[in-house]
Amino acid sequence: MLAMKKKVTMKLWITEYIDVHEGTSIGPYIKADTIAKASRIAIQYGLLVLGEIQELQHEEQEIKKIVH
């Protein structure tokens, strides 16, 4: 019998490192499919998950110049 594979979409999560003496700084990225899994990983390393990194897509507008 063939096992059905569930497609898992991995996401990138940005983290923050908080140090009582140095303050806060950006931590490493975590690759996980849910924020719950990312948070579990972050806790192991003393990090806080800030949110998911999303790619911004845009189209550049062409500026047409008229030279007389």
N, CA, C and O atoms as a Tripos MOL2 file, in Angstrom:
@<TRIPOS>MOLECULE
protein
  272   271    68     0     0
PROTEIN
NO_CHARGES

@<TRIPOS>ATOM
      1 N           0.8370   -1.1710    0.0000 N.3       1 MET1
      2 CA          0.0000    0.0000    0.0000 C.3       1 MET1
      3 C           0.8890    1.2440    0.0000 C.2       1 MET1
      4 O           1.8460    1.3330    0.7690 O.2       1 MET1
      5 N           0.5690    2.1840   -0.8530 N.am      2 LEU2
      6 CA          1.3580    3.4060   -0.9580 C.3       2 LEU2
      7 C           0.9120    4.4240    0.0820 C.2       2 LEU2
      8 O          -0.2800    4.6450    0.2910 O.2       2 LEU2
      9 N           1.8800    5.0240    0.7140 N.am      3 ALA3
     10 CA          1.5810    6.0630    1.6990 C.3       3 ALA3
     11 C           1.4490    7.4000    0.9780 C.2       3 ALA3
     12 O           2.2530    7.7240    0.1040 O.2       3 ALA3
     13 N           0.4400    8.1660    1.3440 N.am      4 MET4
     14 CA          0.2400    9.4880    0.7570 C.3       4 MET4
     15 C           1.1260   10.4850    1.5020 C.2       4 MET4
     16 O           1.1080   10.5640    2.7300 O.2       4 MET4
     17 N           1.8870   11.2290    0.7420 N.am      5 LYS5
     18 CA          2.7410   12.2360    1.3520 C.3       5 LYS5
     19 C           2.0030   13.5650    1.3940 C.2       5 LYS5
     20 O           1.4280   14.0120    0.4020 O.2       5 LYS5
     21 N           2.0330   14.1770    2.5560 N.am      6 LYS6
     22 CA          1.4240   15.4860    2.7260 C.3       6 LYS6
     23 C           2.4460   16.5380    2.3350 C.2       6 LYS6
     24 O           3.5830   16.5240    2.8080 O.2       6 LYS6
     25 N           2.0280   17.4520    1.4640 N.am      7 LYS7
     26 CA          2.9300   18.5180    1.0450 C.3       7 LYS7
     27 C           3.0470   19.5420    2.1700 C.2       7 LYS7
     28 O           2.0470   20.1040    2.6160 O.2       7 LYS7
     29 N           4.2640   19.7740    2.6190 N.am      8 VAL8
     30 CA          4.5270   20.7170    3.7020 C.3       8 VAL8
     31 C           5.2360   21.9290    3.1170 C.2       8 VAL8
     32 O           6.2890   21.8070    2.4920 O.2       8 VAL8
     33 N           4.6550   23.0790    3.3240 N.am      9 THR9
     34 CA          5.2700   24.3150    2.8600 C.3       9 THR9
     35 C           6.0620   24.9140    4.0040 C.2       9 THR9
     36 O           5.5000   25.3370    5.0150 O.2       9 THR9
     37 N           7.3620   24.9440    3.8360 N.am     10 MET10
     38 CA          8.2230   25.5220    4.8650 C.3      10 MET10
     39 C           8.2010   27.0380    4.7410 C.2      10 MET10
     40 O           8.1860   27.5920    3.6420 O.2      10 MET10
     41 N           8.1980   27.6820    5.8750 N.am     11 LYS11
     42 CA          8.2000   29.1430    5.9260 C.3      11 LYS11
     43 C           9.4300   29.5950    6.6910 C.2      11 LYS11
     44 O          10.0050   28.8390    7.4740 O.2      11 LYS11
     45 N           9.8250   30.8370    6.4550 N.am     12 LEU12
     46 CA         10.9350   31.4260    7.1940 C.3      12 LEU12
     47 C          10.3730   32.3450    8.2610 C.2      12 LEU12
     48 O           9.4830   33.1560    8.0030 O.2      12 LEU12
     49 N          10.9090   32.2020    9.4650 N.am     13 TRP13
     50 CA         10.4700   32.9990   10.6040 C.3      13 TRP13
     51 C          11.6500   33.8130   11.1150 C.2      13 TRP13
     52 O          12.7460   33.2830   11.2970 O.2      13 TRP13
     53 N          11.4230   35.0930   11.3430 N.am     14 ILE14
     54 CA         12.4920   35.9570   11.8540 C.3      14 ILE14
     55 C          12.4110   35.9540   13.3820 C.2      14 ILE14
     56 O          11.3260   35.9470   13.9630 O.2      14 ILE14
     57 N          13.5750   35.9600   14.0110 N.am     15 THR15
     58 CA         13.6290   35.8950   15.4650 C.3      15 THR15
     59 C          14.3740   37.0920   16.0350 C.2      15 THR15
     60 O          15.0360   37.8480   15.3240 O.2      15 THR15
     61 N          14.2380   37.2280   17.3320 N.am     16 GLU16
     62 CA         14.8970   38.3050   18.0540 C.3      16 GLU16
     63 C          15.5920   37.6990   19.2670 C.2      16 GLU16
     64 O          15.0600   36.8050   19.9250 O.2      16 GLU16
     65 N          16.7840   38.2000   19.5480 N.am     17 TYR17
     66 CA         17.5290   37.7640   20.7260 C.3      17 TYR17
     67 C          17.4880   38.9040   21.7380 C.2      17 TYR17
     68 O          17.8260   40.0430   21.4160 O.2      17 TYR17
     69 N          17.0760   38.5930   22.9520 N.am     18 ILE18
     70 CA         16.9710   39.6110   23.9900 C.3      18 ILE18
     71 C          18.0210   39.3400   25.0620 C.2      18 ILE18
     72 O          18.0410   38.2730   25.6750 O.2      18 ILE18
     73 N          18.8870   40.3160   25.2750 N.am     19 ASP19
     74 CA         19.9290   40.2230   26.2970 C.3      19 ASP19
     75 C          19.7020   41.3570   27.2840 C.2      19 ASP19
     76 O          19.5520   42.5080   26.8730 O.2      19 ASP19
     77 N          19.6760   41.0590   28.5680 N.am     20 VAL20
     78 CA         19.3750   42.0820   29.5670 C.3      20 VAL20
     79 C          20.4190   43.1900   29.6090 C.2      20 VAL20
     80 O          20.1070   44.3140   30.0020 O.2      20 VAL20
     81 N          21.6460   42.8950   29.2130 N.am     21 HIS21
     82 CA         22.7110   43.8990   29.2500 C.3      21 HIS21
     83 C          22.9010   44.5990   27.9060 C.2      21 HIS21
     84 O          23.1380   45.8060   27.8570 O.2      21 HIS21
     85 N          22.7970   43.8470   26.8310 N.am     22 GLU22
     86 CA         23.0620   44.3840   25.5000 C.3      22 GLU22
     87 C          21.8000   44.8960   24.7980 C.2      22 GLU22
     88 O          21.9120   45.6450   23.8270 O.2      22 GLU22
     89 N          20.6220   44.5200   25.2520 N.am     23 GLY23
     90 CA         19.3740   44.9050   24.5850 C.3      23 GLY23
     91 C          18.9310   43.8350   23.6070 C.2      23 GLY23
     92 O          19.2690   42.6620   23.7630 O.2      23 GLY23
     93 N          18.1820   44.2360   22.6080 N.am     24 THR24
     94 CA         17.6670   43.2750   21.6320 C.3      24 THR24
     95 C          18.4400   43.3720   20.3200 C.2      24 THR24
     96 O          18.9750   44.4220   19.9640 O.2      24 THR24
     97 N          18.4790   42.2570   19.6240 N.am     25 SER25
     98 CA         19.0810   42.2210   18.2930 C.3      25 SER25
     99 C          18.3640   41.1560   17.4740 C.2      25 SER25
    100 O          17.7280   40.2530   18.0170 O.2      25 SER25
    101 N          18.4800   41.2820   16.1710 N.am     26 ILE26
    102 CA         17.8530   40.3150   15.2770 C.3      26 ILE26
    103 C          18.5600   38.9760   15.4160 C.2      26 ILE26
    104 O          19.7890   38.9040   15.4030 O.2      26 ILE26
    105 N          17.7800   37.9310   15.5460 N.am     27 GLY27
    106 CA         18.3320   36.5830   15.6770 C.3      27 GLY27
    107 C          18.3660   35.8880   14.3250 C.2      27 GLY27
    108 O          18.1040   36.5130   13.2980 O.2      27 GLY27
    109 N          18.6840   34.6160   14.3190 N.am     28 PRO28
    110 CA         18.7300   33.8600   13.0670 C.3      28 PRO28
    111 C          17.3250   33.5470   12.5580 C.2      28 PRO28
    112 O          16.3480   33.6160   13.3040 O.2      28 PRO28
    113 N          17.2450   33.2060   11.2890 N.am     29 TYR29
    114 CA         15.9840   32.7690   10.7090 C.3      29 TYR29
    115 C          15.7340   31.3270   11.1100 C.2      29 TYR29
    116 O          16.6740   30.5480   11.2690 O.2      29 TYR29
    117 N          14.4750   30.9730   11.2710 N.am     30 ILE30
    118 CA         14.0940   29.5890   11.5550 C.3      30 ILE30
    119 C          13.2110   29.1100   10.4160 C.2      30 ILE30
    120 O          12.2900   29.8130   10.0000 O.2      30 ILE30
    121 N          13.4890   27.9150    9.9090 N.am     31 LYS31
    122 CA         12.6810   27.3260    8.8570 C.3      31 LYS31
    123 C          11.7550   26.3030    9.5020 C.2      31 LYS31
    124 O          12.2170   25.3060   10.0570 O.2      31 LYS31
    125 N          10.4370   26.5510    9.4300 N.am     32 ALA32
    126 CA          9.4390   25.6540   10.0000 C.3      32 ALA32
    127 C           8.1220   25.8910    9.2630 C.2      32 ALA32
    128 O           7.9250   26.9470    8.6610 O.2      32 ALA32
    129 N           7.2210   24.9100    9.3120 N.am     33 ASP33
    130 CA          5.9590   25.0600    8.5870 C.3      33 ASP33
    131 C           4.8710   25.7920    9.3780 C.2      33 ASP33
    132 O           3.9020   26.2620    8.7820 O.2      33 ASP33
    133 N           5.0050   25.8990   10.6970 N.am     34 THR34
    134 CA          4.0270   26.6340   11.5000 C.3      34 THR34
    135 C           4.7510   27.5030   12.5290 C.2      34 THR34
    136 O           5.9120   27.2650   12.8590 O.2      34 THR34
    137 N           4.0420   28.5080   13.0210 N.am     35 ILE35
    138 CA          4.6330   29.3710   14.0360 C.3      35 ILE35
    139 C           4.8320   28.6070   15.3450 C.2      35 ILE35
    140 O           5.7460   28.9130   16.1100 O.2      35 ILE35
    141 N           3.9820   27.6170   15.6030 N.am     36 ALA36
    142 CA          4.1310   26.8150   16.8240 C.3      36 ALA36
    143 C           5.4490   26.0410   16.8070 C.2      36 ALA36
    144 O           6.1560   25.9860   17.8130 O.2      36 ALA36
    145 N           5.7740   25.4460   15.6630 N.am     37 LYS37
    146 CA          7.0400   24.7040   15.5460 C.3      37 LYS37
    147 C           8.2240   25.6640   15.6120 C.2      37 LYS37
    148 O           9.2420   25.3570   16.2330 O.2      37 LYS37
    149 N           8.0940   26.8140   14.9780 N.am     38 ALA38
    150 CA          9.1740   27.8080   15.0120 C.3      38 ALA38
    151 C           9.3970   28.2940   16.4410 C.2      38 ALA38
    152 O          10.5370   28.4890   16.8620 O.2      38 ALA38
    153 N           8.3270   28.4880   17.1760 N.am     39 SER39
    154 CA          8.4440   28.9430   18.5680 C.3      39 SER39
    155 C           9.1290   27.9070   19.4470 C.2      39 SER39
    156 O           9.9280   28.2540   20.3170 O.2      39 SER39
    157 N           8.8150   26.6300   19.2180 N.am     40 ARG40
    158 CA          9.4720   25.5690   19.9990 C.3      40 ARG40
    159 C          10.9810   25.5600   19.7470 C.2      40 ARG40
    160 O          11.7740   25.3890   20.6730 O.2      40 ARG40
    161 N          11.3620   25.7440   18.4960 N.am     41 ILE41
    162 CA         12.7870   25.7930   18.1530 C.3      41 ILE41
    163 C          13.4260   27.0310   18.7790 C.2      41 ILE41
    164 O          14.5180   26.9590   19.3420 O.2      41 ILE41
    165 N          12.7350   28.1650   18.6740 N.am     42 ALA42
    166 CA         13.2710   29.4250   19.1980 C.3      42 ALA42
    167 C          13.5100   29.3460   20.7000 C.2      42 ALA42
    168 O          14.5310   29.8240   21.1940 O.2      42 ALA42
    169 N          12.5810   28.7500   21.4230 N.am     43 ILE43
    170 CA         12.7090   28.6410   22.8780 C.3      43 ILE43
    171 C          13.9660   27.8650   23.2640 C.2      43 ILE43
    172 O          14.6220   28.1940   24.2510 O.2      43 ILE43
    173 N          14.3010   26.8320   22.4850 N.am     44 GLN44
    174 CA         15.5010   26.0320   22.7700 C.3      44 GLN44
    175 C          16.7700   26.8830   22.7270 C.2      44 GLN44
    176 O          17.7510   26.5740   23.4030 O.2      44 GLN44
    177 N          16.7490   27.9530   21.9330 N.am     45 TYR45
    178 CA         17.9320   28.7880   21.7600 C.3      45 TYR45
    179 C          17.7910   30.1550   22.4240 C.2      45 TYR45
    180 O          18.6240   31.0350   22.2080 O.2      45 TYR45
    181 N          16.7640   30.3380   23.2140 N.am     46 GLY46
    182 CA         16.5740   31.6010   23.9110 C.3      46 GLY46
    183 C          16.1680   32.7460   22.9980 C.2      46 GLY46
    184 O          16.5540   33.8940   23.2200 O.2      46 GLY46
    185 N          15.3940   32.4340   21.9760 N.am     47 LEU47
    186 CA         14.9700   33.4350   21.0000 C.3      47 LEU47
    187 C          13.4650   33.6640   21.0860 C.2      47 LEU47
    188 O          12.7410   32.8810   21.7000 O.2      47 LEU47
    189 N          13.0060   34.7430   20.4670 N.am     48 LEU48
    190 CA         11.5920   35.0640   20.3730 C.3      48 LEU48
    191 C          11.2390   35.1810   18.8940 C.2      48 LEU48
    192 O          11.9170   35.8940   18.1540 O.2      48 LEU48
    193 N          10.1910   34.4920   18.4540 N.am     49 VAL49
    194 CA          9.7570   34.5810   17.0580 C.3      49 VAL49
    195 C           8.9710   35.8750   16.8870 C.2      49 VAL49
    196 O           8.0020   36.1220   17.6050 O.2      49 VAL49
    197 N           9.3960   36.7020   15.9260 N.am     50 LEU50
    198 CA          8.7120   37.9630   15.6570 C.3      50 LEU50
    199 C           7.6120   37.8070   14.6260 C.2      50 LEU50
    200 O           6.5660   38.4460   14.7390 O.2      50 LEU50
    201 N           7.8290   36.9650   13.6190 N.am     51 GLY51
    202 CA          6.8230   36.7750   12.5890 C.3      51 GLY51
    203 C           7.4070   36.1000   11.3650 C.2      51 GLY51
    204 O           8.6010   35.8060   11.2930 O.2      51 GLY51
    205 N           6.5330   35.8660   10.4110 N.am     52 GLU52
    206 CA          6.9130   35.1920    9.1680 C.3      52 GLU52
    207 C           7.5080   36.2010    8.1900 C.2      52 GLU52
    208 O           7.0200   37.3240    8.0570 O.2      52 GLU52
    209 N           8.5510   35.7860    7.5220 N.am     53 ILE53
    210 CA          9.1560   36.6250    6.4850 C.3      53 ILE53
    211 C           8.4040   36.3620    5.1900 C.2      53 ILE53
    212 O           8.2620   35.2180    4.7580 O.2      53 ILE53
    213 N           7.9280   37.4270    4.5860 N.am     54 GLN54
    214 CA          7.2120   37.2850    3.3240 C.3      54 GLN54
    215 C           7.9220   38.0840    2.2570 C.2      54 GLN54
    216 O           8.4550   39.1650    2.5060 O.2      54 GLN54
    217 N           7.9140   37.5300    1.0760 N.am     55 GLU55
    218 CA          8.5680   38.1850   -0.0470 C.3      55 GLU55
    219 C           7.6410   39.2490   -0.6340 C.2      55 GLU55
    220 O           6.4760   38.9860   -0.9300 O.2      55 GLU55
    221 N           8.1740   40.4300   -0.7900 N.am     56 LEU56
    222 CA          7.4070   41.5010   -1.4100 C.3      56 LEU56
    223 C           7.7210   41.5270   -2.8940 C.2      56 LEU56
    224 O           8.8850   41.5350   -3.2940 O.2      56 LEU56
    225 N           6.6860   41.5400   -3.6960 N.am     57 GLN57
    226 CA          6.8690   41.5880   -5.1370 C.3      57 GLN57
    227 C           6.2700   42.8860   -5.6550 C.2      57 GLN57
    228 O           5.1920   43.3050   -5.2330 O.2      57 GLN57
    229 N           6.9780   43.5020   -6.5620 N.am     58 HIS58
    230 CA          6.4850   44.7370   -7.1430 C.3      58 HIS58
    231 C           7.0050   44.8850   -8.5600 C.2      58 HIS58
    232 O           7.9830   44.2540   -8.9620 O.2      58 HIS58
    233 N           6.3280   45.7270   -9.2910 N.am     59 GLU59
    234 CA          6.7630   46.0260  -10.6450 C.3      59 GLU59
    235 C           7.2590   47.4570  -10.6690 C.2      59 GLU59
    236 O           6.6080   48.3620  -10.1460 O.2      59 GLU59
    237 N           8.4030   47.6510  -11.2710 N.am     60 GLU60
    238 CA          8.9410   48.9990  -11.3750 C.3      60 GLU60
    239 C           8.2180   49.7410  -12.4910 C.2      60 GLU60
    240 O           8.0020   49.2060  -13.5780 O.2      60 GLU60
    241 N           7.8580   50.9600  -12.2030 N.am     61 GLN61
    242 CA          7.1990   51.7770  -13.2150 C.3      61 GLN61
    243 C           8.2550   52.4730  -14.0590 C.2      61 GLN61
    244 O           9.2190   53.0400  -13.5440 O.2      61 GLN61
    245 N           8.0500   52.4150  -15.3550 N.am     62 GLU62
    246 CA          8.9750   53.1100  -16.2620 C.3      62 GLU62
    247 C           8.5870   54.5740  -16.3380 C.2      62 GLU62
    248 O           7.4220   54.9210  -16.5280 O.2      62 GLU62
    249 N           9.5820   55.4150  -16.1870 N.am     63 ILE63
    250 CA          9.3520   56.8500  -16.3280 C.3      63 ILE63
    251 C           9.7550   57.2420  -17.7390 C.2      63 ILE63
    252 O          10.9130   57.1170  -18.1380 O.2      63 ILE63
    253 N           8.7640   57.7190  -18.4820 N.am     64 LYS64
    254 CA          9.0350   58.1080  -19.8650 C.3      64 LYS64
    255 C           9.4230   59.5830  -19.8870 C.2      64 LYS64
    256 O           8.6850   60.4490  -19.4160 O.2      64 LYS64
    257 N          10.5950   59.8400  -20.4440 N.am     65 LYS65
    258 CA         11.0770   61.2090  -20.5450 C.3      65 LYS65
    259 C          10.9710   61.6830  -21.9880 C.2      65 LYS65
    260 O          11.3150   60.9670  -22.9280 O.2      65 LYS65
    261 N          10.4940   62.8840  -22.1310 N.am     66 ILE66
    262 CA         10.4090   63.4790  -23.4630 C.3      66 ILE66
    263 C          11.4930   64.5460  -23.5790 C.2      66 ILE66
    264 O          11.5380   65.4920  -22.7920 O.2      66 ILE66
    265 N          12.3460   64.3840  -24.5490 N.am     67 VAL67
    266 CA         13.4310   65.3460  -24.7700 C.3      67 VAL67
    267 C          13.0650   66.1600  -26.0050 C.2      67 VAL67
    268 O          12.8030   65.6030  -27.0710 O.2      67 VAL67
    269 N          13.0480   67.4920  -25.8520 N.am     68 HIS68
    270 CA         12.7200   68.3880  -26.9790 C.3      68 HIS68
    271 C          13.9700   68.9890  -27.5480 C.2      68 HIS68
    272 O          13.9030   69.7670  -28.4990 O.2      68 HIS68
@<TRIPOS>BOND
     1     1     2 1
     2     2     3 1
     3     3     4 2
     4     3     5 am
     5     5     6 1
     6     6     7 1
     7     7     8 2
     8     7     9 am
     9     9    10 1
    10    10    11 1
    11    11    12 2
    12    11    13 am
    13    13    14 1
    14    14    15 1
    15    15    16 2
    16    15    17 am
    17    17    18 1
    18    18    19 1
    19    19    20 2
    20    19    21 am
    21    21    22 1
    22    22    23 1
    23    23    24 2
    24    23    25 am
    25    25    26 1
    26    26    27 1
    27    27    28 2
    28    27    29 am
    29    29    30 1
    30    30    31 1
    31    31    32 2
    32    31    33 am
    33    33    34 1
    34    34    35 1
    35    35    36 2
    36    35    37 am
    37    37    38 1
    38    38    39 1
    39    39    40 2
    40    39    41 am
    41    41    42 1
    42    42    43 1
    43    43    44 2
    44    43    45 am
    45    45    46 1
    46    46    47 1
    47    47    48 2
    48    47    49 am
    49    49    50 1
    50    50    51 1
    51    51    52 2
    52    51    53 am
    53    53    54 1
    54    54    55 1
    55    55    56 2
    56    55    57 am
    57    57    58 1
    58    58    59 1
    59    59    60 2
    60    59    61 am
    61    61    62 1
    62    62    63 1
    63    63    64 2
    64    63    65 am
    65    65    66 1
    66    66    67 1
    67    67    68 2
    68    67    69 am
    69    69    70 1
    70    70    71 1
    71    71    72 2
    72    71    73 am
    73    73    74 1
    74    74    75 1
    75    75    76 2
    76    75    77 am
    77    77    78 1
    78    78    79 1
    79    79    80 2
    80    79    81 am
    81    81    82 1
    82    82    83 1
    83    83    84 2
    84    83    85 am
    85    85    86 1
    86    86    87 1
    87    87    88 2
    88    87    89 am
    89    89    90 1
    90    90    91 1
    91    91    92 2
    92    91    93 am
    93    93    94 1
    94    94    95 1
    95    95    96 2
    96    95    97 am
    97    97    98 1
    98    98    99 1
    99    99   100 2
   100    99   101 am
   101   101   102 1
   102   102   103 1
   103   103   104 2
   104   103   105 am
   105   105   106 1
   106   106   107 1
   107   107   108 2
   108   107   109 am
   109   109   110 1
   110   110   111 1
   111   111   112 2
   112   111   113 am
   113   113   114 1
   114   114   115 1
   115   115   116 2
   116   115   117 am
   117   117   118 1
   118   118   119 1
   119   119   120 2
   120   119   121 am
   121   121   122 1
   122   122   123 1
   123   123   124 2
   124   123   125 am
   125   125   126 1
   126   126   127 1
   127   127   128 2
   128   127   129 am
   129   129   130 1
   130   130   131 1
   131   131   132 2
   132   131   133 am
   133   133   134 1
   134   134   135 1
   135   135   136 2
   136   135   137 am
   137   137   138 1
   138   138   139 1
   139   139   140 2
   140   139   141 am
   141   141   142 1
   142   142   143 1
   143   143   144 2
   144   143   145 am
   145   145   146 1
   146   146   147 1
   147   147   148 2
   148   147   149 am
   149   149   150 1
   150   150   151 1
   151   151   152 2
   152   151   153 am
   153   153   154 1
   154   154   155 1
   155   155   156 2
   156   155   157 am
   157   157   158 1
   158   158   159 1
   159   159   160 2
   160   159   161 am
   161   161   162 1
   162   162   163 1
   163   163   164 2
   164   163   165 am
   165   165   166 1
   166   166   167 1
   167   167   168 2
   168   167   169 am
   169   169   170 1
   170   170   171 1
   171   171   172 2
   172   171   173 am
   173   173   174 1
   174   174   175 1
   175   175   176 2
   176   175   177 am
   177   177   178 1
   178   178   179 1
   179   179   180 2
   180   179   181 am
   181   181   182 1
   182   182   183 1
   183   183   184 2
   184   183   185 am
   185   185   186 1
   186   186   187 1
   187   187   188 2
   188   187   189 am
   189   189   190 1
   190   190   191 1
   191   191   192 2
   192   191   193 am
   193   193   194 1
   194   194   195 1
   195   195   196 2
   196   195   197 am
   197   197   198 1
   198   198   199 1
   199   199   200 2
   200   199   201 am
   201   201   202 1
   202   202   203 1
   203   203   204 2
   204   203   205 am
   205   205   206 1
   206   206   207 1
   207   207   208 2
   208   207   209 am
   209   209   210 1
   210   210   211 1
   211   211   212 2
   212   211   213 am
   213   213   214 1
   214   214   215 1
   215   215   216 2
   216   215   217 am
   217   217   218 1
   218   218   219 1
   219   219   220 2
   220   219   221 am
   221   221   222 1
   222   222   223 1
   223   223   224 2
   224   223   225 am
   225   225   226 1
   226   226   227 1
   227   227   228 2
   228   227   229 am
   229   229   230 1
   230   230   231 1
   231   231   232 2
   232   231   233 am
   233   233   234 1
   234   234   235 1
   235   235   236 2
   236   235   237 am
   237   237   238 1
   238   238   239 1
   239   239   240 2
   240   239   241 am
   241   241   242 1
   242   242   243 1
   243   243   244 2
   244   243   245 am
   245   245   246 1
   246   246   247 1
   247   247   248 2
   248   247   249 am
   249   249   250 1
   250   250   251 1
   251   251   252 2
   252   251   253 am
   253   253   254 1
   254   254   255 1
   255   255   256 2
   256   255   257 am
   257   257   258 1
   258   258   259 1
   259   259   260 2
   260   259   261 am
   261   261   262 1
   262   262   263 1
   263   263   264 2
   264   263   265 am
   265   265   266 1
   266   266   267 1
   267   267   268 2
   268   267   269 am
   269   269   270 1
   270   270   271 1
   271   271   272 2
@<TRIPOS>SUBSTRUCTURE
     1 MET1         2 RESIDUE 1 A MET
     2 LEU2         6 RESIDUE 1 A LEU
     3 ALA3        10 RESIDUE 1 A ALA
     4 MET4        14 RESIDUE 1 A MET
     5 LYS5        18 RESIDUE 1 A LYS
     6 LYS6        22 RESIDUE 1 A LYS
     7 LYS7        26 RESIDUE 1 A LYS
     8 VAL8        30 RESIDUE 1 A VAL
     9 THR9        34 RESIDUE 1 A THR
    10 MET10       38 RESIDUE 1 A MET
    11 LYS11       42 RESIDUE 1 A LYS
    12 LEU12       46 RESIDUE 1 A LEU
    13 TRP13       50 RESIDUE 1 A TRP
    14 ILE14       54 RESIDUE 1 A ILE
    15 THR15       58 RESIDUE 1 A THR
    16 GLU16       62 RESIDUE 1 A GLU
    17 TYR17       66 RESIDUE 1 A TYR
    18 ILE18       70 RESIDUE 1 A ILE
    19 ASP19       74 RESIDUE 1 A ASP
    20 VAL20       78 RESIDUE 1 A VAL
    21 HIS21       82 RESIDUE 1 A HIS
    22 GLU22       86 RESIDUE 1 A GLU
    23 GLY23       90 RESIDUE 1 A GLY
    24 THR24       94 RESIDUE 1 A THR
    25 SER25       98 RESIDUE 1 A SER
    26 ILE26      102 RESIDUE 1 A ILE
    27 GLY27      106 RESIDUE 1 A GLY
    28 PRO28      110 RESIDUE 1 A PRO
    29 TYR29      114 RESIDUE 1 A TYR
    30 ILE30      118 RESIDUE 1 A ILE
    31 LYS31      122 RESIDUE 1 A LYS
    32 ALA32      126 RESIDUE 1 A ALA
    33 ASP33      130 RESIDUE 1 A ASP
    34 THR34      134 RESIDUE 1 A THR
    35 ILE35      138 RESIDUE 1 A ILE
    36 ALA36      142 RESIDUE 1 A ALA
    37 LYS37      146 RESIDUE 1 A LYS
    38 ALA38      150 RESIDUE 1 A ALA
    39 SER39      154 RESIDUE 1 A SER
    40 ARG40      158 RESIDUE 1 A ARG
    41 ILE41      162 RESIDUE 1 A ILE
    42 ALA42      166 RESIDUE 1 A ALA
    43 ILE43      170 RESIDUE 1 A ILE
    44 GLN44      174 RESIDUE 1 A GLN
    45 TYR45      178 RESIDUE 1 A TYR
    46 GLY46      182 RESIDUE 1 A GLY
    47 LEU47      186 RESIDUE 1 A LEU
    48 LEU48      190 RESIDUE 1 A LEU
    49 VAL49      194 RESIDUE 1 A VAL
    50 LEU50      198 RESIDUE 1 A LEU
    51 GLY51      202 RESIDUE 1 A GLY
    52 GLU52      206 RESIDUE 1 A GLU
    53 ILE53      210 RESIDUE 1 A ILE
    54 GLN54      214 RESIDUE 1 A GLN
    55 GLU55      218 RESIDUE 1 A GLU
    56 LEU56      222 RESIDUE 1 A LEU
    57 GLN57      226 RESIDUE 1 A GLN
    58 HIS58      230 RESIDUE 1 A HIS
    59 GLU59      234 RESIDUE 1 A GLU
    60 GLU60      238 RESIDUE 1 A GLU
    61 GLN61      242 RESIDUE 1 A GLN
    62 GLU62      246 RESIDUE 1 A GLU
    63 ILE63      250 RESIDUE 1 A ILE
    64 LYS64      254 RESIDUE 1 A LYS
    65 LYS65      258 RESIDUE 1 A LYS
    66 ILE66      262 RESIDUE 1 A ILE
    67 VAL67      266 RESIDUE 1 A VAL
    68 HIS68      270 RESIDUE 1 A HIS
